[in-house]
Amino acid sequence: MRYAEELKRAMEWLSAKPDTLFLGQAVACPGTAMTNTLAAVPRSKLLEMPVAEELQLGISVGLALNGSVPVSIYPRWNFLLLAANQLVNHLDKLPLYSNGEYSPKVIIRTSIGSRRPIDPQIQHTGDFSGAFRSMLSTVEVLVLDEPGQVFPAYEKAYDRKDGRSTILVEYGDHFCEK
């Protein structure tokens, strides 16, 4: 299957789980290439967020602590940077400073922005995967370069029992090219 089709399949599979909720910008309204991958997700599972990235991840952590598995969507790594406080100081460290009592599972979906057919320039095409791997202790960063990696990675993120959250990094250019 193609990259975008695998993403659609993964989102539909996740949406069938009773405890998932999808939140972010352009999840219930059109706006990014990621929006198209949510076409089969029931509208009742889509929570459109304002441009408030740190708030979004804070809400995601709260939802996870309450038993949900939020799929928190940031269309670009550059946007997820704005939630770094929630990611590094809260989601990642909560299992450590609670001695394992709290291990919220959040699935974070982000992308290295596409450069084709139009290059939006470096403020939309950053890849901070390595930098965040070095900052995070309990959150795993998985980069999805090939279509065959997509579904198994989302399956792993949802099914994991190790108390870890997962950042899944997609490539915007792969939506149309692979």
N, CA, C and O of each residue as an XYZ file, in Angstrom:
712
protein
N       0.835     -1.198      0.000
C       0.000      0.000      0.000
C       0.871      1.250      0.000
O       2.054      1.220      0.336
N       0.245      2.327     -0.384
C       0.943      3.612     -0.407
C       0.950      4.229      1.001
O       0.152      3.855      1.861
N       1.852      5.163      1.211
C       2.063      5.809      2.504
C       0.768      6.418      3.042
O       0.376      6.138      4.175
N       0.103      7.247      2.238
C      -1.126      7.903      2.696
C      -2.222      6.892      2.995
O      -2.997      7.081      3.932
N      -2.297      5.829      2.217
C      -3.310      4.794      2.458
C      -3.041      4.069      3.775
O      -3.973      3.730      4.503
N      -1.783      3.837      4.073
C      -1.425      3.204      5.338
C      -1.782      4.113      6.522
O      -2.229      3.635      7.564
N      -1.581      5.418      6.353
C      -1.976      6.354      7.412
C      -3.483      6.342      7.610
O      -3.955      6.341      8.747
N      -4.239      6.332      6.531
C      -5.704      6.268      6.633
C      -6.129      4.987      7.339
O      -7.006      5.007      8.202
N      -5.508      3.885      6.970
C      -5.835      2.598      7.585
C      -5.531      2.612      9.082
O      -6.317      2.106      9.882
N      -4.392      3.191      9.457
C      -4.016      3.267     10.868
C      -4.990      4.154     11.649
O      -5.378      3.814     12.767
N      -5.384      5.281     11.067
C      -6.313      6.180     11.763
C      -7.688      5.535     11.913
O      -8.331      5.678     12.953
N      -8.138      4.829     10.885
C      -9.429      4.138     10.975
C      -9.366      3.043     12.040
O     -10.307      2.880     12.817
N      -8.262      2.291     12.080
C      -8.081      1.237     13.084
C      -8.095      1.839     14.490
O      -8.762      1.319     15.385
N      -7.357      2.935     14.679
C      -7.341      3.589     15.986
C      -8.723      4.104     16.370
O      -9.120      4.024     17.533
N      -9.448      4.628     15.399
C     -10.762      5.207     15.708
C     -11.770      4.149     16.153
O     -12.763      4.484     16.799
N     -11.536      2.895     15.822
C     -12.433      1.818     16.246
C     -12.229      1.455     17.714
O     -13.053      0.748     18.295
N     -11.160      1.924     18.308
C     -10.896      1.651     19.723
C     -11.786      2.568     20.568
O     -11.876      3.763     20.287
N     -12.438      2.032     21.588
C     -13.391      2.836     22.355
C     -12.760      3.967     23.171
O     -13.455      4.910     23.550
N     -11.451      3.886     23.446
C     -10.822      4.877     24.314
C     -10.021      5.944     23.569
O      -9.364      6.767     24.207
N     -10.058      5.949     22.237
C      -9.277      6.943     21.487
C     -10.078      8.200     21.201
O     -11.304      8.176     21.090
N      -9.349      9.295     21.085
C      -9.875     10.603     20.705
C      -8.768     11.294     19.922
O      -7.599     11.220     20.302
N      -9.126     11.961     18.839
C      -8.154     12.634     17.973
C      -8.292     14.133     18.179
O      -9.381     14.685     18.020
N      -7.198     14.795     18.533
C      -7.300     16.229     18.732
C      -6.135     16.955     18.090
O      -5.024     16.432     18.000
N      -6.414     18.175     17.646
C      -5.399     18.998     17.014
C      -6.034     20.000     16.075
O      -7.256     20.124     15.998
N      -5.182     20.708     15.369
C      -5.630     21.675     14.376
C      -5.879     20.948     13.065
O      -5.082     20.107     12.651
N      -6.973     21.271     12.424
C      -7.350     20.677     11.132
C      -7.633     19.183     11.253
O      -7.301     18.408     10.356
N      -8.255     18.778     12.376
C      -8.691     17.387     12.474
C     -10.170     17.261     12.106
O     -10.559     16.294     11.451
N     -10.986     18.211     12.512
C     -12.415     18.189     12.182
C     -12.742     19.141     11.034
O     -13.833     19.087     10.467
N     -11.805     19.999     10.700
C     -11.965     20.965      9.611
C     -10.796     20.775      8.651
O      -9.704     20.405      9.082
N     -11.005     21.022      7.352
C      -9.895     20.862      6.407
C      -8.774     21.856      6.680
O      -9.004     22.935      7.227
N      -7.559     21.479      6.292
C      -6.470     22.423      6.478
C      -5.083     21.877      6.226
O      -4.177     22.636      5.883
N      -4.890     20.550      6.391
C      -3.564     19.980      6.150
C      -3.715     18.646      5.425
O      -4.821     18.122      5.292
N      -2.601     18.109      4.963
C      -2.631     16.786      4.332
C      -3.065     15.725      5.336
O      -3.646     14.711      4.948
N      -2.794     15.942      6.608
C      -3.199     14.973      7.629
C      -4.718     14.886      7.748
O      -5.250     13.831      8.094
N      -5.416     15.975      7.467
C      -6.878     15.979      7.550
C      -7.464     14.857      6.705
O      -8.385     14.170      7.146
N      -6.949     14.662      5.510
C      -7.461     13.632      4.603
C      -7.317     12.227      5.167
O      -8.094     11.340      4.816
N      -6.336     12.010      6.034
C      -6.125     10.671      6.592
C      -7.134     10.358      7.688
O      -7.196      9.225      8.167
N      -7.923     11.345      8.089
C      -8.917     11.163      9.147
C     -10.330     11.025      8.600
O     -11.293     11.078      9.365
N     -10.473     10.848      7.289
C     -11.789     10.826      6.641
C     -12.711      9.741      7.199
O     -13.922      9.952      7.269
N     -12.177      8.603      7.591
C     -13.008      7.506      8.094
C     -13.197      7.544      9.613
O     -13.879      6.687     10.175
N     -12.599      8.528     10.269
C     -12.742      8.658     11.718
C     -14.085      9.327     12.011
O     -14.382     10.379     11.446
N     -14.897      8.733     12.885
C     -16.182      9.369     13.206
C     -15.992     10.783     13.767
O     -15.093     11.028     14.572
N     -16.839     11.690     13.336
C     -16.728     13.091     13.780
C     -16.786     13.217     15.300
O     -16.209     14.142     15.872
N     -17.472     12.301     15.945
C     -17.580     12.344     17.406
C     -16.239     12.100     18.097
O     -16.093     12.381     19.286
N     -15.269     11.580     17.359
C     -13.940     11.319     17.915
C     -12.934     12.405     17.571
O     -11.772     12.310     17.965
N     -13.355     13.437     16.844
C     -12.456     14.508     16.401
C     -12.691     15.755     17.241
O     -13.807     16.271     17.298
N     -11.650     16.233     17.886
C     -11.735     17.451     18.693
C     -10.837     18.515     18.065
O      -9.613     18.468     18.190
N     -11.464     19.467     17.394
C     -10.723     20.559     16.756
C     -10.182     21.492     17.833
O     -10.919     21.923     18.719
N      -8.906     21.798     17.751
C      -8.253     22.646     18.750
C      -7.883     24.005     18.147
O      -7.652     24.119     16.943
N      -7.831     25.024     18.995
C      -7.313     26.313     18.519
C      -5.800     26.228     18.366
O      -5.190     25.217     18.714
N      -5.208     27.274     17.853
C      -3.755     27.329     17.731
C      -3.200     27.588     19.132
O      -2.913     28.724     19.507
N      -3.059     26.517     19.882
C      -2.595     26.564     21.271
C      -1.926     25.220     21.563
O      -2.473     24.387     22.285
N      -0.757     25.026     21.000
C      -0.099     23.730     21.000
C       0.198     23.203     22.393
O       0.017     22.013     22.653
N       0.654     24.070     23.298
C       0.952     23.614     24.660
C      -0.325     23.196     25.372
O      -0.343     22.186     26.076
N      -1.384     23.962     25.194
C      -2.685     23.604     25.763
C      -3.134     22.242     25.243
O      -3.604     21.404     26.012
N      -2.989     22.026     23.951
C      -3.393     20.759     23.341
C      -2.698     19.577     23.998
O      -3.345     18.582     24.323
N      -1.384     19.674     24.199
C      -0.674     18.545     24.799
C      -1.022     18.420     26.280
O      -1.079     17.308     26.804
N      -1.253     19.527     26.953
C      -1.700     19.467     28.345
C      -3.038     18.750     28.462
O      -3.228     17.925     29.356
N      -3.960     19.062     27.569
C      -5.257     18.371     27.536
C      -5.044     16.890     27.236
O      -5.694     16.035     27.838
N      -4.138     16.584     26.309
C      -3.852     15.195     25.963
C      -3.346     14.419     27.174
O      -3.764     13.283     27.398
N      -2.457     15.015     27.952
C      -1.941     14.362     29.159
C      -3.090     14.125     30.145
O      -3.202     13.046     30.727
N      -3.932     15.130     30.327
C      -5.076     14.975     31.225
C      -6.025     13.883     30.777
O      -6.493     13.091     31.594
N      -6.313     13.832     29.482
C      -7.173     12.770     28.948
C      -6.561     11.398     29.198
O      -7.259     10.459     29.582
N      -5.248     11.286     28.976
C      -4.570     10.005     29.175
C      -4.587      9.597     30.650
O      -4.766      8.420     30.966
N      -4.404     10.544     31.536
C      -4.462     10.228     32.966
C      -5.855      9.763     33.381
O      -6.014      9.057     34.377
N      -6.854     10.163     32.611
C      -8.240      9.788     32.892
C      -8.656      8.509     32.163
O      -9.823      8.124     32.230
N      -7.722      7.838     31.463
C      -8.003      6.559     30.840
C      -8.200      6.561     29.338
O      -8.354      5.496     28.740
N      -8.200      7.714     28.720
C      -8.304      7.778     27.257
C      -6.929      7.577     26.628
O      -5.901      7.688     27.295
N      -6.934      7.282     25.342
C      -5.686      7.261     24.564
C      -5.834      8.343     23.502
O      -6.350      8.086     22.414
N      -5.380      9.551     23.819
C      -5.488     10.628     22.836
C      -4.466     10.484     21.722
O      -3.317     10.109     21.954
N      -4.904     10.788     20.517
C      -4.020     10.888     19.359
C      -3.906     12.390     19.116
O      -4.792     13.002     18.520
N      -2.814     12.968     19.580
C      -2.615     14.415     19.536
C      -1.830     14.753     18.274
O      -0.679     14.345     18.115
N      -2.467     15.501     17.383
C      -1.931     15.701     16.035
C      -1.351     17.103     15.872
O      -2.028     18.110     16.082
N      -0.079     17.132     15.493
C       0.645     18.365     15.188
C       1.129     18.235     13.745
O       2.030     17.439     13.482
N       0.568     18.983     12.812
C       0.905     18.791     11.395
C       2.389     18.975     11.053
O       2.831     18.518      9.998
N       3.152     19.624     11.909
C       4.581     19.831     11.666
C       5.343     19.739     12.980
O       4.832     20.128     14.030
N       6.574     19.221     12.918
C       7.464     19.244     14.072
C       7.597     20.677     14.584
O       7.636     20.910     15.792
N       7.666     21.632     13.659
C       7.854     23.029     14.046
C       6.733     23.510     14.975
O       6.956     24.377     15.820
N       5.535     22.949     14.820
C       4.414     23.324     15.686
C       4.507     22.592     17.028
O       4.168     23.151     18.070
N       4.966     21.345     16.995
C       5.120     20.584     18.232
C       6.161     21.220     19.149
O       6.109     21.035     20.365
N       7.098     21.961     18.583
C       8.078     22.684     19.411
C       7.386     23.563     20.454
O       7.891     23.740     21.563
N       6.234     24.107     20.088
C       5.516     25.004     20.996
C       4.909     24.273     22.190
O       4.473     24.906     23.151
N       4.882     22.952     22.131
C       4.380     22.138     23.239
C       5.521     21.443     23.977
O       5.280     20.510     24.743
N       6.748     21.881     23.758
C       7.917     21.210     24.336
C       7.854     21.160     25.863
O       8.277     20.165     26.452
N       7.348     22.181     26.511
C       7.241     22.162     27.967
C       6.373     20.994     28.430
O       6.778     20.230     29.306
N       5.184     20.852     27.846
C       4.298     19.747     28.222
C       4.925     18.397     27.886
O       4.793     17.438     28.646
N       5.596     18.330     26.761
C       6.199     17.087     26.311
C       7.377     16.669     27.186
O       7.414     15.545     27.687
N       8.331     17.565     27.370
C       9.575     17.225     28.061
C       9.413     17.222     29.580
O       9.903     16.311     30.248
N       8.738     18.217     30.130
C       8.649     18.346     31.582
C       7.471     17.618     32.217
O       7.485     17.367     33.422
N       6.463     17.277     31.443
C       5.274     16.665     32.023
C       5.027     15.252     31.486
O       5.178     14.284     32.231
N       4.654     15.115     30.216
C       4.353     13.792     29.673
C       5.528     12.837     29.860
O       5.343     11.707     30.313
N       6.716     13.279     29.520
C       7.893     12.417     29.603
C       8.312     12.128     31.045
O       8.731     11.011     31.353
N       8.207     13.101     31.914
C       8.747     12.932     33.271
C       7.733     12.426     34.284
O       8.126     11.970     35.357
N       6.462     12.490     33.985
C       5.429     12.062     34.932
C       5.661     10.633     35.445
O       5.561     10.411     36.652
N       5.963      9.667     34.589
C       6.226      8.322     35.115
C       7.441      8.281     36.053
O       7.494      7.449     36.959
N       8.402      9.163     35.841
C       9.610      9.177     36.663
C       9.355      9.820     38.018
O       9.710      9.248     39.049
N       8.742     11.007     38.031
C       8.558     11.664     39.328
C       7.366     11.136     40.106
O       7.167     11.533     41.254
N       6.564     10.254     39.519
C       5.487      9.593     40.264
C       5.871      8.157     40.621
O       5.042      7.384     41.101
N       7.144      7.810     40.380
C       7.630      6.444     40.630
C       6.756      5.394     39.947
O       6.474      4.339     40.514
N       6.335      5.701     38.722
C       5.553      4.762     37.925
C       4.071      4.728     38.259
O       3.321      3.970     37.644
N       3.638      5.523     39.209
C       2.214      5.522     39.561
C       1.350      6.071     38.430
O       0.219      5.627     38.229
N       1.896      7.046     37.691
C       1.185      7.638     36.562
C       2.023      7.495     35.302
O       3.139      8.009     35.221
N       1.478      6.800     34.334
C       2.152      6.609     33.050
C       1.142      6.841     31.931
O       0.648      5.889     31.326
N       0.839      8.102     31.658
C      -0.156      8.378     30.621
C       0.355      7.949     29.244
O       1.522      8.143     28.905
N      -0.559      7.357     28.457
C      -0.195      6.949     27.094
C      -0.841      7.922     26.116
O      -2.061      7.943     25.954
N      -0.009      8.721     25.472
C      -0.443      9.657     24.443
C       0.254      9.263     23.153
O       1.454      8.988     23.145
N      -0.494      9.236     22.078
C       0.077      9.023     20.745
C       0.171     10.391     20.099
O      -0.845     11.047     19.868
N       1.384     10.819     19.810
C       1.598     12.133     19.195
C       1.965     11.902     17.733
O       2.921     11.197     17.410
N       1.193     12.506     16.884
C       1.408     12.376     15.441
C       1.931     13.707     14.917
O       1.298     14.748     15.096
N       3.094     13.666     14.269
C       3.651     14.885     13.691
C       4.295     14.558     12.350
O       4.303     13.406     11.915
N       4.833     15.583     11.703
C       5.373     15.397     10.360
C       6.553     16.329     10.102
O       6.642     17.435     10.635
N       7.435     15.841      9.276
C       8.466     16.678      8.669
C       7.782     17.234      7.424
O       7.451     16.480      6.509
N       7.573     18.519      7.384
C       6.776     19.135      6.329
C       7.278     18.868      4.923
O       8.479     18.737      4.685
N       6.335     18.789      4.001
C       6.675     18.520      2.610
C       7.354     19.726      1.969
O       7.073     20.874      2.312
N       8.233     19.446      1.054
C       8.935     20.496      0.292
C       8.455     20.544     -1.149
O       8.819     21.446     -1.903
N       7.637     19.572     -1.527
C       7.143     19.500     -2.892
C       5.624     19.382     -2.883
O       5.102     18.648     -2.045
N       4.913     20.023     -3.719
C       5.363     20.780     -4.881
C       5.801     22.208     -4.537
O       6.449     22.864     -5.352
N       5.459     22.691     -3.352
C       5.866     24.046     -2.956
C       6.630     23.944     -1.644
O       6.150     23.327     -0.693
N       7.802     24.539     -1.586
C       8.618     24.503     -0.378
C       8.176     25.629      0.554
O       8.340     26.802      0.218
N       7.615     25.291      1.729
C       7.149     26.330      2.650
C       8.275     26.966      3.466
O       8.029     27.837      4.300
N       9.490     26.534      3.225
C      10.695     27.041      3.868
C      10.906     26.384      5.232
O      10.067     25.621      5.712
N      12.038     26.699      5.834
C      12.524     25.946      6.995
C      11.645     26.057      8.238
O      11.749     25.209      9.124
N      10.789     27.063      8.335
C       9.939     27.158      9.521
C       8.811     26.122      9.512
O       8.045     26.034     10.471
N       8.705     25.333      8.428
C       7.690     24.283      8.334
C       8.260     22.915      7.987
O       7.496     21.959      7.857
N       9.564     22.787      7.835
C      10.129     21.515      7.375
C      11.181     20.943      8.331
O      11.992     20.108      7.931
N      11.170     21.381      9.571
C      12.158     20.903     10.530
C      11.973     19.442     10.903
O      10.855     18.929     10.930
N      13.076     18.789     11.187
C      13.073     17.427     11.720
C      13.837     17.476     13.036
O      15.066     17.552     13.049
N      13.108     17.433     14.131
C      13.706     17.523     15.460
C      13.704     16.175     16.171
O      13.803     16.105     17.396
N      13.592     15.109     15.388
C      13.507     13.757     15.960
C      14.711     13.439     16.836
O      14.545     12.989     17.970
N      15.900     13.661     16.339
C      17.110     13.353     17.106
C      17.226     14.193     18.361
O      17.575     13.679     19.424
N      16.939     15.472     18.248
C      17.029     16.358     19.416
C      16.065     15.910     20.508
O      16.427     15.882     21.684
N      14.842     15.561     20.122
C      13.877     15.149     21.137
C      14.186     13.758     21.682
O      13.926     13.490     22.855
N      14.731     12.880     20.865
C      15.158     11.577     21.401
C      16.153     11.786     22.539
O      16.117     11.073     23.542
N      17.038     12.765     22.378
C      18.052     12.991     23.421
C      17.462     13.664     24.662
O      18.059     13.580     25.735
N      16.325     14.320     24.550
C      15.697     14.991     25.702
C      14.689     14.112     26.431
O      14.378     14.369     27.594
N      14.181     13.094     25.775
C      13.082     12.310     26.330
C      13.575     11.010     26.950
O      14.431     10.326     26.390
N      13.030     10.685     28.094
C      13.403      9.461     28.801
C      12.376      8.356     28.657
O      12.737      7.182     28.587
N      11.104      8.713     28.611
C      10.051      7.695     28.580
C       9.213      7.748     27.310
O       8.500      6.787     27.019
N       9.270      8.820     26.553
C       8.511      8.935     25.303
C       9.401      8.455     24.161
O      10.536      8.909     24.016
N       8.882      7.539     23.356
C       9.651      7.011     22.232
C       9.337      7.801     20.965
O       8.184      8.153     20.718
N      10.358      8.078     20.169
C      10.217      8.768     18.888
C      10.448      7.752     17.771
O      11.525      7.163     17.673
N       9.433      7.550     16.932
C       9.539      6.631     15.799
C       9.379      7.415     14.504
O       8.375      8.103     14.318
N      10.358      7.319     13.607
C      10.307      7.997     12.315
C       9.819      6.995     11.278
O      10.371      5.904     11.136
N       8.770      7.387     10.554
C       8.114      6.492      9.592
C       8.525      6.878      8.178
O       7.920      7.752      7.557
N       9.557      6.214      7.680
C      10.107      6.547      6.373
C       9.457      5.761      5.239
O       9.384      6.251      4.112
N       8.988      4.558      5.520
C       8.440      3.692      4.475
C       6.989      3.332      4.767
O       6.606      3.238      5.933
N       6.173      3.130      3.733
C       4.768      2.780      3.943
C       4.575      1.565      4.859
O       3.649      1.540      5.669
N       5.441      0.568      4.731
C       5.320     -0.636      5.542
C       5.572     -0.429      7.025
O       5.247     -1.301      7.831
N       6.139      0.700      7.401
C       6.395      0.998      8.813
C       5.181      1.629      9.490
O       5.065      1.578     10.715
N       4.285      2.216      8.721
C       3.227      3.063      9.273
C       2.266      2.298     10.177
O       2.182      2.591     11.370
N       1.549      1.337      9.638
C       0.535      0.656     10.435
C       1.125     -0.051     11.661
O       0.589      0.100     12.758
N       2.213     -0.818     11.508
C       2.788     -1.471     12.694
C       3.213     -0.482     13.782
O       3.110     -0.790     14.970
N       3.687      0.696     13.390
C       4.111      1.689     14.379
C       2.918      2.229     15.166
O       3.000      2.388     16.384
N       1.822      2.507     14.485
C       0.630      2.987     15.187
C       0.029      1.879     16.043
O      -0.483      2.142     17.131
N       0.088      0.660     15.566
C      -0.376     -0.488     16.339
C       0.451     -0.623     17.623
O      -0.098     -0.829     18.705
N       1.756     -0.506     17.491
C       2.647     -0.580     18.649
C       2.334      0.545     19.639
O       2.260      0.316     20.846
N       2.152      1.753     19.122
C       1.885      2.903     19.999
C       0.612      2.691     20.812
O       0.560      3.045     21.990
N      -0.403      2.122     20.193
C      -1.654      1.894     20.907
C      -1.564      0.685     21.844
O      -2.015      0.754     22.988
N      -0.991     -0.404     21.372
C      -0.986     -1.656     22.124
C       0.072     -1.733     23.215
O       0.030     -2.646     24.040
N       1.009     -0.810     23.243
C       2.114     -0.945     24.186
C       1.630     -0.978     25.633
O       0.698     -0.273     26.019
N       2.286     -1.810     26.402
C       1.940     -2.014     27.820
C       3.062     -1.544     28.741
O       3.025     -1.797     29.945
N       4.055     -0.862     28.180
C       5.224     -0.463     28.961
C       5.096      0.923     29.584
O       6.068      1.443     30.134
N       3.910      1.530     29.506
C       3.705      2.835     30.126
C       4.347      3.987     29.390
O       4.561      5.050     29.972
N       4.657      3.798     28.127
C       5.323      4.853     27.363
C       4.373      5.473     26.352
O       3.485      4.809     25.818
N       4.576      6.739     26.105
C       3.904      7.441     25.020
C       4.797      7.355     23.789
O       5.968      6.984     23.881
N       4.228      7.703     22.632
C       4.966      7.572     21.377
C       4.755      8.795     20.503
O       3.630      9.271     20.347
N       5.841      9.303     19.934
C       5.765     10.324     18.889
C       6.024      9.605     17.571
O       7.069      8.977     17.395
N       5.074      9.696     16.647
C       5.213      9.090     15.328
C       5.459     10.208     14.333
O       4.620     11.091     14.155
N       6.609     10.165     13.688
C       7.050     11.226     12.791
C       6.869     10.769     11.352
O       7.497      9.810     10.902
N       6.009     11.466     10.648
C       5.730     11.161      9.245
C       6.515     12.123      8.355
O       7.049     13.133      8.814
N       6.568     11.778      7.076
C       7.193     12.647      6.073
C       6.105     13.188      5.160
O       5.443     12.417      4.465
N       5.913     14.482      5.151
C       4.895     15.104      4.301
C       5.072     14.780      2.828
O       4.084     14.575      2.123
N       6.301     14.730      2.353
C       6.534     14.424      0.942
C       6.105     13.008      0.575
O       5.784     12.744     -0.584
N       6.094     12.105      1.533
C       5.724     10.709      1.260
C       4.226     10.533      1.013
O       3.816      9.531      0.427
N       3.404     11.490      1.448
C       1.954     11.371      1.264
C       1.604     11.169     -0.213
O       0.692     10.412     -0.546
N       2.328     11.842     -1.079
C       2.055     11.743     -2.532
C       3.096     10.948     -3.294
O       2.837     10.518     -4.418
N       4.260     10.743     -2.714
C       5.374     10.154     -3.449
C       5.642      8.693     -3.183
O       6.296      8.040     -3.996
N       5.169      8.154     -2.083
C       5.443      6.740     -1.773
C       4.160      5.969     -1.616
O       4.191      4.767     -1.354
